[in-house]
């Protein structure tokens, strides 16, 4: 019974995490200025992956 409860709790925690994450992104996307800043920051981080190293 404990194993079932542990699994159910883990699944619940994951569900809550993703629901909160999705809500946070929806809030961010609803603010055009904030969303543009997010996209700019992503672009800056993407530039770090272009370090000239060949893919293995």
Backbone as CSV, one residue per row, in Angstrom:
resi,resn,N_x,N_y,N_z,CA_x,CA_y,CA_z,C_x,C_y,C_z
1,UNK,0.820,-1.193,0.000,0.000,0.000,0.000,0.871,1.267,0.000
2,UNK,1.981,1.231,0.731,2.862,2.392,0.804,3.440,2.733,-0.566
3,UNK,3.771,1.722,-1.345,4.331,1.939,-2.682,3.303,2.644,-3.563
4,UNK,2.067,2.240,-3.461,0.991,2.858,-4.245,0.824,4.320,-3.831
5,UNK,0.847,4.579,-2.546,0.711,5.953,-2.052,1.890,6.821,-2.493
6,UNK,3.096,6.275,-2.434,4.283,7.021,-2.863,4.196,7.374,-4.336
7,UNK,3.773,6.419,-5.146,3.643,6.665,-6.582,2.569,7.712,-6.855
8,UNK,1.444,7.609,-6.173,0.358,8.572,-6.360,0.805,9.974,-5.951
9,UNK,1.532,10.091,-4.882,2.019,11.389,-4.422,3.004,11.971,-5.424
10,UNK,3.887,11.140,-5.934,4.855,11.608,-6.930,4.140,12.109,-8.181
11,UNK,3.166,11.374,-8.654,2.407,11.792,-9.833,1.655,13.098,-9.579
12,UNK,1.090,13.225,-8.393,0.385,14.458,-8.033,1.340,15.644,-8.010
13,UNK,2.501,15.466,-7.399,3.485,16.552,-7.330,3.945,16.965,-8.726
14,UNK,4.160,15.997,-9.607,4.547,16.313,-10.978,3.444,17.081,-11.698
15,UNK,2.220,16.661,-11.492,1.085,17.334,-12.125,0.987,18.779,-11.657
16,UNK,1.101,18.993,-10.365,1.045,20.353,-9.815,2.190,21.197,-10.375
17,UNK,3.391,20.627,-10.442,4.545,21.346,-10.981,4.261,21.819,-12.403
18,UNK,3.795,20.915,-13.268,3.570,21.285,-14.667,2.401,22.247,-14.823
19,UNK,1.370,22.122,-14.000,0.257,23.078,-14.057,0.741,24.478,-13.694
20,UNK,1.564,24.572,-12.658,2.106,25.876,-12.252,3.038,26.437,-13.328
21,UNK,3.839,25.575,-13.900,4.740,26.013,-14.965,3.947,26.542,-16.155
22,UNK,2.922,25.819,-16.560,2.100,26.255,-17.683,1.393,27.577,-17.394
23,UNK,0.908,27.742,-16.174,0.268,29.012,-15.803,1.263,30.161,-15.833
24,UNK,2.471,29.908,-15.356,3.487,30.953,-15.348,3.843,31.375,-16.769
25,UNK,3.978,30.411,-17.670,4.266,30.761,-19.060,3.093,31.481,-19.707
26,UNK,1.887,31.101,-19.385,0.715,31.789,-19.934,0.692,33.244,-19.473
27,UNK,1.017,33.471,-18.211,1.089,34.832,-17.687,2.182,35.623,-18.388
28,UNK,3.326,34.995,-18.582,4.440,35.649,-19.256,4.069,36.003,-20.697
29,UNK,3.453,35.072,-21.394,3.059,35.312,-22.794,1.979,36.385,-22.911
30,UNK,1.191,36.563,-21.876,0.117,37.569,-21.907,0.665,38.988,-21.834
31,UNK,1.913,39.129,-21.439,2.562,40.434,-21.352,3.559,40.529,-22.509
32,UNK,3.193,41.230,-23.586,4.055,41.260,-24.777,5.483,41.724,-24.497
33,UNK,5.659,42.707,-23.644,7.001,43.204,-23.344,7.816,42.133,-22.605
34,UNK,7.215,41.519,-21.621,7.905,40.480,-20.859,8.223,39.279,-21.752
35,UNK,7.295,38.929,-22.635,7.520,37.794,-23.523,8.657,38.092,-24.506
36,UNK,8.714,39.311,-25.003,9.799,39.698,-25.902,11.141,39.609,-25.182
37,UNK,11.192,40.036,-23.938,12.422,39.927,-23.152,12.824,38.457,-22.975
38,UNK,11.848,37.614,-22.747,12.119,36.178,-22.603,12.719,35.629,-23.893
39,UNK,12.134,35.983,-25.014,12.640,35.498,-26.302,14.047,36.019,-26.580
40,UNK,14.303,37.261,-26.211,15.644,37.813,-26.393,16.662,37.066,-25.531
41,UNK,16.284,36.781,-24.299,17.200,36.057,-23.418,17.466,34.649,-23.945
42,UNK,16.435,34.001,-24.466,16.628,32.672,-25.051,17.607,32.738,-26.220
43,UNK,17.458,33.768,-27.044,18.350,33.917,-28.196,19.793,34.095,-27.730
44,UNK,19.990,34.849,-26.668,21.337,35.023,-26.130,21.906,33.696,-25.645
45,UNK,21.093,32.913,-24.976,21.559,31.618,-24.494,21.813,30.668,-25.661
46,UNK,20.982,30.731,-26.695,21.188,29.876,-27.860,22.532,30.140,-28.509
47,UNK,22.989,31.372,-28.444,24.282,31.710,-29.033,25.415,30.963,-28.338
48,UNK,25.230,30.605,-27.089,26.291,29.898,-26.371,26.445,28.462,-26.852
49,UNK,25.419,27.934,-27.503,25.522,26.561,-28.002,26.274,26.508,-29.322
50,UNK,26.525,27.645,-29.900,27.248,27.715,-31.165,28.707,28.056,-30.888
51,UNK,29.342,27.163,-30.161,30.708,27.413,-29.704,31.779,26.922,-30.671
52,UNK,31.361,26.476,-31.849,32.314,26.028,-32.840,32.726,24.573,-32.719
53,UNK,32.219,23.896,-31.723,32.545,22.480,-31.553,31.652,21.637,-32.457
54,UNK,32.236,20.625,-33.034,31.454,19.727,-33.874,30.613,18.795,-33.008
55,UNK,29.476,18.406,-33.563,28.637,17.466,-32.843,29.295,16.095,-32.838
56,UNK,29.166,15.411,-31.728,29.787,14.079,-31.598,28.989,13.043,-32.341
